[in-house]
Amino acid sequence: MDAVIVNYRRGRRTQNTNQMILQPKDSKSKDDAEKLVGKTVEWTTSSGKKMAGKVSKPHGSKGAVLAQFNPGLPGQAVGTKAEIK
């Protein structure tokens, strides 16, 4: 399933670079997002390197999910596509 990386998980003065908010293509509600918890996420760099993460929990009520990556993703990842497997 394709997803768009929306942003880092952040607070007013902090930014967690290893936690990303993703908006899956077919997920429209919190119930849809809860079904994706535990699945792996893969993002590919422009050079072809694959970085893996894991969906940890739903984020908000419109179907977004929170994914954790180790190490964190670069800023170029925001706005690009990732694949949830």
C-alpha positions as CSV (number, residue, x, y, z in Angstrom):
1,M,0.0,0.0,0.0
2,D,1.4,3.4,-0.9
3,A,1.6,6.2,1.6
4,V,2.8,9.8,1.6
5,I,5.3,11.0,4.3
6,V,3.5,14.0,5.7
7,N,5.9,15.3,8.4
8,Y,8.0,14.4,11.3
9,R,6.3,13.8,14.7
10,R,6.9,17.1,16.5
11,G,5.9,19.3,19.3
12,R,6.0,23.0,19.7
13,R,9.8,23.2,20.1
14,T,10.9,19.6,19.3
15,Q,11.2,17.4,16.3
16,N,11.7,13.6,16.4
17,T,13.6,12.7,13.2
18,N,13.1,9.0,13.7
19,Q,9.3,9.2,13.9
20,M,7.3,10.1,10.8
21,I,3.6,10.7,10.1
22,L,2.3,8.9,7.1
23,Q,-1.0,9.2,5.2
24,P,-1.8,5.9,3.6
25,K,-3.6,6.1,0.3
26,D,-6.7,4.0,1.2
27,S,-6.9,4.9,4.9
28,K,-9.7,7.4,5.6
29,S,-10.6,6.8,9.3
30,K,-8.9,5.8,12.6
31,D,-10.3,2.3,12.2
32,D,-8.5,1.9,8.9
33,A,-5.3,3.2,10.4
34,E,-5.5,0.7,13.4
35,K,-5.4,-2.2,10.9
36,L,-1.9,-1.1,9.7
37,V,-0.3,-1.1,13.1
38,G,2.7,-3.5,13.2
39,K,3.3,-3.5,9.4
40,T,6.7,-2.5,8.0
41,V,7.3,0.7,6.0
42,E,10.0,1.0,3.4
43,W,11.3,4.3,1.9
44,T,13.7,4.4,-0.9
45,T,16.3,7.2,-1.3
46,S,17.1,8.8,-4.6
47,S,20.3,6.6,-4.8
48,G,18.3,3.4,-4.3
49,K,19.1,2.7,-0.6
50,K,16.1,1.3,1.3
51,M,15.3,2.4,4.8
52,A,12.8,0.3,6.8
53,G,10.5,1.3,9.6
54,K,7.5,0.0,11.5
55,V,3.9,1.5,11.9
56,S,3.5,2.0,15.6
57,K,0.1,3.6,16.1
58,P,-2.7,5.7,14.4
59,H,-2.3,9.4,14.4
60,G,-5.4,11.6,14.5
61,S,-8.9,10.7,13.2
62,K,-8.4,11.0,9.4
63,G,-6.4,7.7,8.9
64,A,-2.8,8.9,9.3
65,V,-0.3,6.6,11.1
66,L,2.9,7.1,13.0
67,A,6.0,5.1,11.9
68,Q,9.3,4.7,13.6
69,F,12.5,4.4,11.6
70,N,16.0,3.7,12.9
71,P,18.0,5.7,12.0
72,G,15.8,8.7,11.3
73,L,14.8,9.8,7.8
74,P,16.3,12.9,6.2
75,G,14.3,16.0,5.5
76,Q,14.1,15.1,1.8
77,A,11.8,12.3,2.7
78,V,8.9,14.7,3.6
79,G,6.4,14.8,0.8
80,T,7.6,11.6,-0.9
81,K,6.1,8.2,-1.2
82,A,6.7,5.2,1.1
83,E,5.4,1.6,0.8
84,I,3.6,-0.1,3.7
85,K,4.0,-3.9,3.4
